[in-house]
């Protein structure tokens, strides 16, 4: 039974790795609308905020670049989610392999 579980986990990991390899350009952060004059809501501009290598950054974003930047941010979110899943599956796989080895170990007392 454990070998089926191991094979299943290995297949899921392989599928997830293929999906990760298919991701496009990505970057962390979030985009927000800002106004030069908040009260009258005039002077709209966009701002990208993110943290990378433990350093917080803020960048101005031109309105014509917002759409493509949002796609990159979405790709990064997919990457983070899939990476988390990959780590979870890898931990499960490791535990299953260790359990299988213990079960078939000749030094195991019966």
C-alpha positions in Angstrom: 0.0 0.0 0.0 2.8 2.4 0.8 4.4 2.0 -2.6 1.1 3.1 -4.3 1.1 6.2 -2.0 4.7 6.9 -2.9 4.0 6.6 -6.6 1.0 8.8 -6.3 2.9 11.5 -4.5 5.8 11.3 -7.0 3.3 11.8 -9.9 1.7 14.7 -8.2 5.1 16.3 -7.6 6.1 15.8 -11.3 2.8 17.4 -12.4 3.3 20.3 -10.1 6.9 20.8 -11.3 5.7 20.9 -14.9 3.1 23.5 -14.0 5.8 25.6 -12.2 8.0 25.4 -15.3 5.2 26.8 -17.4 4.8 30.0 -15.4 5.6 33.3 -17.1 7.4 36.4 -15.9 6.6 37.2 -12.3 7.3 39.7 -9.5 6.2 40.2 -6.0 4.1 43.0 -4.7 0.9 44.9 -5.0 -0.3 47.8 -7.0 -2.3 50.7 -5.5 -3.9 53.8 -6.8 -2.5 57.1 -5.5 -3.6 60.7 -6.0 -1.5 63.8 -5.9 -4.4 65.6 -4.3 -6.4 63.2 -2.2 -9.3 65.6 -1.4 -10.2 66.3 -5.0 -8.9 62.9 -6.3 -6.9 64.5 -9.0 -3.5 63.4 -10.3 -4.1 59.7 -10.4 -0.9 57.5 -10.5 -0.1 53.9 -9.6 2.4 52.6 -7.2 4.0 49.2 -6.9 5.1 48.1 -3.4 7.1 45.0 -2.6 9.7 43.5 -0.4 12.7 41.6 -1.8 15.7 40.4 0.1 14.3 41.8 3.2 14.2 45.3 1.7 10.9 47.2 1.2 10.6 49.1 -2.1 8.1 51.3 -3.8 8.1 52.2 -7.5 6.0 54.4 -9.7 4.1 52.6 -12.4 2.8 54.2 -15.6 -0.9 53.6 -16.3 -0.1 51.8 -19.6 2.0 49.2 -17.7 -0.5 48.4 -15.0 -2.2 45.5 -17.0 1.0 43.6 -17.7 2.3 44.2 -14.2 -0.9 42.7 -12.7 -0.3 39.6 -14.8 3.2 39.3 -13.4 1.9 39.8 -9.8 -0.7 37.0 -10.5 2.0 34.7 -11.8 4.0 35.3 -8.6 1.0 34.4 -6.5 0.6 31.2 -8.4 4.3 30.5 -7.9 4.1 30.9 -4.2 1.0 28.7 -3.9 2.4 26.0 -6.1 5.8 26.1 -4.2 4.0 25.7 -0.9 2.1 22.7 -2.3 5.3 21.2 -3.6 6.9 21.5 -0.2 3.9 19.9 1.4 4.0 17.0 -1.1 7.7 16.6 -0.7 7.4 16.3 3.1 4.6 13.7 2.7 6.7 11.8 0.2 9.7 11.8 2.5 7.6 10.5 5.4 6.1 7.8 3.2 9.5 6.6 2.0 10.8 6.5 5.6 7.8 4.5 6.7 8.2 2.1 3.8 11.9 1.6 4.6 11.1 0.9 8.3 8.5 -1.6 7.3 10.9 -3.5 5.1 14.0 -3.2 7.3 15.6 -6.5 8.3 16.6 -5.1 11.7 13.0 -4.3 12.6 11.7 -6.5 15.4 8.5 -8.3 14.7 
